[in-house]
Amino acid sequence: MTLINVQRNLALSIAGACSVVLLSVTSFAAANPTLQALNIDTRQTSVSGLSSGGYMATQFQLAHSEHVVGAGIVGAGPYYCALGQIGIALGQCVNKASSSITNTPFLAQYETYLAEQKLAPRDSLQDDRVVIIHGTNDTTVNRTAANLLAEQYKQWLPANNVKYINDEAFAHHMPTESYGSKCEVSEPPFLGNCNYDAAGTILSFIYPNIQAPPDVKNSNTSADSALQVSTIDLSDLTDLSATSISDDAFIFIPENCAQGKRCRLHISFHGCNQSASDVDRQYAQHAGFNRWAQNNDIVVLYPQVKKSMFMPLNPQGCWDWWGYTDENYANKSGPQIKAIYQVMQALGKE
């Protein structure tokens, strides 16, 4: 029988405590109707990500746009910017900007993958909606790279389906309304207290008809703290070997979704140095997605990447956007993309 590790924060009347419980699917469903009761429409999936997670969000969207309806990309550059080499990634896709960087080789690789059927068909991307956020104080990913990403999406999608926010004074982090470090600095947990609801901006653009949560202004800390995330074992849903993806992932399941209501799925990819080993569950708990998800029946999955000082060399726990897993990292055959797709399918029972 499949086993699922579930970590629930239980609010106690005197003090808070966490209880990690190992239960079978059957007994877990009886005691807590969450994963077993999920009724997810995977063809209404959306993705988001910060930094390396932003690169991964684009890669996953292009690989599976027949399922993904939109993406929110914060502090990242164009698809295939690294050209499969870490040296190129560091030379033109992060804080340095090569004077010769253009979209020409990146778009050429996109066309090659399309011809090889390693990405979703071009037509399936046409109705997607995308938000790109790059702050004026972001010195980690250069503005040239962010502009090239916006140009790619404007070439692939109708103009009204792309929203590029590039005039806000954010550093390299996920901007929130009231949680995290000062907005002008980039430091752990890489959440910026910017009086700006980036998660809400992303979700409300991707899903135009969703409703804002009550008292959305100045409520980020208390609202997010009240909506606790759980921990699930992704290795029960797919093979994670050679992916650098951690077995444990965070998940937020709204009450209606836990009771079997038809729900959508949002997958949010953390940035480098932002996995559970660095910031615990702060990104999953406080990025701002959960309160919108609670109000609009959206399950939010936060997969995690493991750090490694050996092969594959990934000392900062980044998602693979330069090829540390294998040469297919940016298409549907890539180990990380394939694993997350299988998790998505498992959650949707397709």
Secondary structure, DSSP 8 states (H G I E B T S, - for coil): --EEEEEEEE--SSS-EEEEEEEEHHHHHHHS-SGGG-EE-GGGEEEEEETHHHHHHHHHHHHSTTTEEEEEEES---TTTTTT-HHHHHHHTSS---TT--SHHHHHHHHHHHHTT-S--GGGGTT-EEEEE--TT--SS-HHHHHHHHHHHHHHS-GGGEEEE--S---SSEEESS-SEETT---TT-EEE-S--HHHHHHHHHSTT----TT-TT-HHHHHHHS--EEEEGGGTS--TTS-B-SEEEEE--HHHHTT-EEEEEEEE--TT-SHHHHTTHHHHHSSHHHHHHHHTEEEEE--B--BSSSS-BTT----SSSSS-TTTTSTTSHHHHHHHHHHHHHHT-
